């Protein structure tokens, strides 16, 4: 036989497992189960945290838009009050001129 065939035969010969083989397999299986369960809870919590961040971001955006709309409304109100004051002043000036012209014609 050639050396390769001999090595292959030795590798494929049946051997008895080590005495602690069963304990090691069961311990590794338990560790995998624990890892799988913890990763499930981790992914569930991560998903919940992501959803919470998304909700907070969206609600923050809505609050910011309402705040901006309120500021634009206040600015428009100020501009309107200024325009009314200017119009009132101009009307008063026109009334005074009309009175003056009426007094001159009398």
Long-range contacts (C-beta under 8 A, 24 or more apart in sequence): none
